[in-house]
Amino acid sequence: MGDNPRVYVPPPLLALAVLAAGLAIDGRLAAPPDGPILLKVGAGALIVSGILPIAIALGLFRRRKTRPEPWAPSSALVVEGIYRFTRNPMYLGMMLVYAGLALLFQSLTAFLLLAPLAVIFDRLVIAREEAYLARRFGAAYASYRAQVRRWL
């Protein structure tokens, strides 16, 4: 299989599990409760603003013919498009979608669990991916990393 980032749990599954735990703790696993239209609009805006960078990043990976899964080896270093502004648009997008869903379901616990989820992504997923990319792409990745922030 070769070298890879050694991320064994798919990050979207991890985010979904944390979200489900927060919703369950608050008793919100059923349909979203009724709420003010402004709350729904805000939640929708967060969700859409999260889906967008994920879709853009996936399109760039497809164009460069490399796999986006963090457990698979990378064949190309993607540094153009949205990757000029953040090294992790997919994780940023997942967290925006998560925040939108926590807001839509009006789950304070789910919303509070977003901070630990960000730490888990940062330390257990992104750090492993970055170590792998440094091994795989050397100076090219070091240069990119020096120019572009991890988050925003």
N, C-alpha and C positions, 0 to 999 in steps of 0.2 A: 504493500500500500504506500510505502514511502513516508516521508516527513509530512506532517500536517499540524495544525494548531492544537490538537489534542483537546478540543471542546467536545464533550461527549453528550451533552444534553442540548437539543436544539433550542436556541434562545427564544423563539416564539412560544415554544411549549413551556419553557420556564416562566415567561411572562404570564401566560395563560394560567398556569398553576398558582402563581402568586395572586393574580387577580381573582381567581375562583375562591381561593382561601379567604381573601378579604371580603368578597361578596357573601360567602357562607357565614363568616363571623357576624356580619351585619344582617343576616337573614335576607339578602337581596339576590339570591340565585335565580329567582323567577323573573318574569318580564320587568322591565324598568318601571319604577313607579311614575305616576303622573307628577308632573312638575311644571313650573312656569316655562313658558315658551322660550324665554331668554336663556334658561338653563339648558334646554334642549338644543338651542342654536349654538351656545357655547360648546357643549359637548360635541355636537356635529362638526363644528369648526376644528376642534382639537383632533377629532378622528380623521377628518379629511386632510388636515395639515400633517398628520402622521403617515397616512397612506401614501401621500405624494412622494416624499423622499425615498420611501421604500421602493416604490414602483420605478422611480428614476434610477436608483442605484441598481436594481435588478436588470433594467434595460441596458445599463452600461456594462454590467458583467456579461450579459448575453452578447453584446456587440464585441466585447474583447475575447469572447469564447473561453471564459474562466468560470469556475463554479463559485456561487455565493455561500455555499454551506461551509460553516467554520470547522467542520470535521474533515473536509476534503482538501487535498492539495490545490494550491493556486498555480495557474499557468501564466498569469499576467498580473501586473500591478496596475490597478485602476486608480488614476490620480486626476482624471479630467472631470468635467461637469460638476456635479454637486460635491464631488470629492475634493474640489479646490477650496471648499469652505469648511468642511468637517470630515474627519477621517472615519466617522461612524454614522453616516446618515440612516442606516437601517435601524440601529439601536436607538438613535434619537427618535426616529419615526415610531418605533414600537412603544417607546415611553409616552409619546404624545397620544397614540391610540389608546394606550392603557389609561392615561389620565382622563381622556374623553369618556371612556367607558365607566371609569369610577365616578365621574361627574354625572353621567347619564343615569346610572343606577343609584346615585346619591349615597355612595358608600364611603364614609369617612375612613374606615379601616383600610379598604382597598387603596384609597388615596394616600394614606399614611405609609402603606407598604411600598409605595413607589420609590421612596428614598433607599430602603434596603435593596430593592431590586436594582436600582442604579449602581449601588456599590457592588452587588454580585456581578452585574454585567461588566463593570469597570475592572474588578480584580480577578474574576474567574474566567471571563470570556475574552474581553478586549486585551488584557495583559498577555494572555496566551497567544492570541492572534498576532499581536504586535511582535512578540518574541519570534514567532514563526516567520513573519514577513521580514524581519531583520535577518534571520538565517537564510531565507530563500532569496531575497532581493538585495541584500547588503547595502552598499552605498546609495543606491537609488531610493531605497526605502528610508534610509537615514536622512537623506536630503528632503524627501517629501515630509517626513515626520517633523523636521525642523521648521518647515514652512506652514504646516496646516495643523490647527488645533484638534485635539481628540474629540471634543464635543462641538463647541461653537466658538 
